[in-house]
Amino acid sequence: MSLRHRLMGITADRRVRVMTPEGEIGLSADCVVLALGGASWPHLGADGAWTRALQSLGVTVAPLKPSNCGFTVAWSAQMRAFAGAPLKNVVAAFGDIASRGEAMIVSGGIEGGAIYALSRALREAIERTGEATLLFDLKPDMALEALTARLAPKSGENLSTRLRKRGRLDPVAIALLREAGPLPGDPAALAARVKACTVRAIGIAPIARAISSAGGIVWSEIDDALMLRKLRGVFVAGEMIDWEAPTGGYLLQACFSLGRAAGSAAARWRARETTA
């Protein structure tokens, strides 16, 4: 089914209604494999509209939510000026989860690979309490003691110069340090800020901007062959199911593997049914 087609309905005897650019058509099949995606790419057709068709038949679908997504931050005007600037080679941490990579400052918050790996934990915390505080290690390859010594004051140097020249931090990283509060002059406190700079996230970026989505058909609705228990001969795969994985190879491999498993199971089921 192309991205310009939309599932409008499906029946227990596998009659499918599909909306196409030319209008609605009906199809009938021996078995059906649905791999309609989540809701994180609505401009390409993955808008999660299929949930209504399955829910109308009693299939339980967990709400679709952003995954591998960004988060909103109430930046100051000074920090918003750095929108589009990357924080390179940092470690972002939340709770006992840490992720090394790149984070991108956007006008309304923060996103990027280092953030996506924390997205499930951050999303769940924000859903519970309305906020979540991330910690950024802006110099992950330098020990706190070594950084403290490097940031010791020298005559004629201001804090920004110390951070830029001897801390080797770029302007966006220094701006992030200032965003967390007035910069301490003491080298130990300054180094501690660099190694654990706080950022308070207060919201979740819209699902339309997310890399993928969580939620979907709950596992109890699916048998071991990925067939819907309430719709014999209808198999599901990919982000339609309630799971989530880190972006990149993990997410893609999981989708490909589920698709292969569902397709193989559908072929076996059809062979059994037609020879019974």
N, C-alpha and C positions, 0 to 999 in steps of 0.2 A: 504494500500500500504506500503510495507516494505521500510526501509531506503535504500535498495539496488536497488530500483526501481525509475525511473525518468519519470516525465510527459514530453512527447515529443510534444503532440499536442492534441487539443480538438476541436470539431466542434459544430455548432449550434444545431445539432440533437443528441448531446451527444455521439458521437463516440470518443473514447479516444485512443491515442497511448501512450504506456508505454514501456520504455526500461528496460529490466530485465537482470540479469546476463546471461541468455540464448539467449538474443536477443530481438528485438522489437516485441511486440504483440499488437493486436487491441482489444478493448472492446467496447461493446455497452450497454447502461443502460437507464432505465426509468428516473432516476435522479442521480445526482452525488454530493457528498459532497467532496470538496477539503480542506484539512487541511495539507498543505505542508510546513508549517513553514516559517521562515524568511531566513536569510543568515549568521547566527552567528555560525553555527556548520558545516562547510563544510566537515570536516573529518568524520562526521556521516551522511552526505547526505543532510543536510539543507543548500544548497548553493544558493538558490534563482533562480535557473535555470528556474523555472516555469514561471517567469515573461515574458520571451520571448514568450511562447505559448499564454498567455492571451493578451499581447500587440499586437500580430499579428492579433488578432480579434478586435482590437480597444478598448480594456479595458485599462483605464488609471491607471498606476501604478506609485506611487511616488517612487523615488530612495530609495533603502534599505540602511540604515545607522546604525552605531553602536549605541546601547542603553545599559544602565547598563554596561558601559565600562570604561576602564582606559584612562589616558591621558599622553601624552609625556611631559617630563620636561628635560631641559638641565642641568642635575646634574653635579656637579663637580666630579672629581675623588674620593675625600674624601666621597662624599655622595653615589656614586655608590658602594662603598665598603659595604654599608648597604643593598644592594639588597637582598630581601627575608626577611627583618626584618619588623615586624608589628609596627605601631603606634597604641597602644591599648587605648581604651576608650577616644577618642578624638571627638571633634565637628569640622566638616568641614563646611565651609559656603561660599556661593557665592551669591552676591546680597542679597535678602531677604530670601533666602532658606538656611536652616541649617540642617545638618544630623549628628547624633551621632552614633559612632560605631568604626570600625577598618579600618585603611588604610594601604595598603602594599606598601613599597618601592620596585620598580623593577628597573633594570638597566637603562631603558629608560624612567622612569616616575613613575606614582603612580596609584594605583587601590584599590579595596576593597569596602566593603559595604558602608562605609561613603562617598565614592566618587560616587558610582553607583547612589545613590539617587539624586545627582546633575548633572547627566550626560546630561540630555536634555538641561538644561540651559547652561552648560559649552560648549556642542557641538555647540549650536546655536551661542554663543558668539565667539567661535573660528572661526566658518564659516564666521561670519561678520567681525571680526577684526584681526584674526590670533593669538589671545592670550586671556587668561583669568586668573585672579589672584584670587586664593583661599586664605581664611583665616583659620588657624587652631588654635583652643583653645586646648592647650595641657594639661590643668588642668581645665576641665569644672566644677568640683565640688568645686573649690576654688575661692572665690571672689578675685577681683584684689587687694583690700586693704590688705586682709589676706596674699596673696601671696607676696606682696611688703614687708610686715613686716618679713615674713619668709626668704626672700632673702637679708635682710640687711647684709652688710659685717661684718665678724668677722676676727680678727687677724689671719693671717697665711692661710686663705682660698682663693683659686683662684676661678674664675668664674665657672669652671666645677664642682668643689667640692660643691659650693653653690647650683648649679642646681641639682646635683646628690643627695647630702645628705639632704638638706633642701627643695629643690623643688621637690624631689623624682621623678626626670625625668630619664628615661633610656638613654643609649648612643645614640640610633637612634633619640630620640627626641632632645637631645642636639645637635646632628649633624644637624638636620633640623633648629634649631635656628641659628646655625653658617652659614648655607647655605643662610639665609636671609640677612646676613651682619655681620660685626664685632659685637660681643656681647657688649652691653653697661654695664658699671660698676655700674651705678646708679640703685638702687634696683627698683625704680618705672618704669624706662624705661625697665629694664630687665623683670619685671613682665608683662609689657604691651606687650613685644615681645612674652612671653609664651602664653598670652591670645589671641594674634592675630598675629600669625606667617604667613608670606606671602609665597606662592608657586606659581610661574608663569608657567602655562601650555601653551604650544605652539603648541600642536597638539593633534589629537585624535588617540587612539590606533586602530589598524586594526579591521575590523568587525569580522574577524576570531577569535579574542581573546575576543569578547564581549559576555556577558551573553545572550543578546537578540538583536533584531534589530527593528528599527523604519522604517517608510515608508511602502509601499505595496499598495494594491488596495485602491483607494480613496473611501470615503464613498458615494460619489454621484453615483458611479457605482453599488451600492448595494441597494436593497429595504429593507423594514422593516423586511422581513423574511430572510435576509442575502442571497438572491438570486441575481445573477448577472443580471442586467437589459438587457444586450446584449446577454445573454445565458440562455434562459428559462430552468429551471430544474437543473441548476448548482449553488450550494450553496458553500459558502466559510466561513472559520472560522480561529481563532487563529492569528498568527503573519503574515498571508498573508495580513491582513487588516492594514490600516494605523493608528496605535495607538501604544502607549507604556505605560508601567506601571513599578513601582519599582520592582526589583527582589524579589524572594521569593514567599510568599503566594499570593500577589497581582497579579503578573504576571501569576502564575499557575492557580489561580482561574478564571481570565479573559479568559484564553485559554480554560479551561474546560467548562465555562459557554457558551462561543461562540460556542464551539463544540456541546454542548447539544442543544442549540437553533437552530443551523443550521441543525442538524440531525432530530430534531422534526419537523422543518419546511419542510424539504425534504419529510418526511413520510406523512405529511398532504397534501403536494402538489401532491405527487404521488397518494394518495387515491382519491383526487378530479379528477385528470386527467384520471385515469383508470375507474372511474364511470361516467364520463361525457358523 
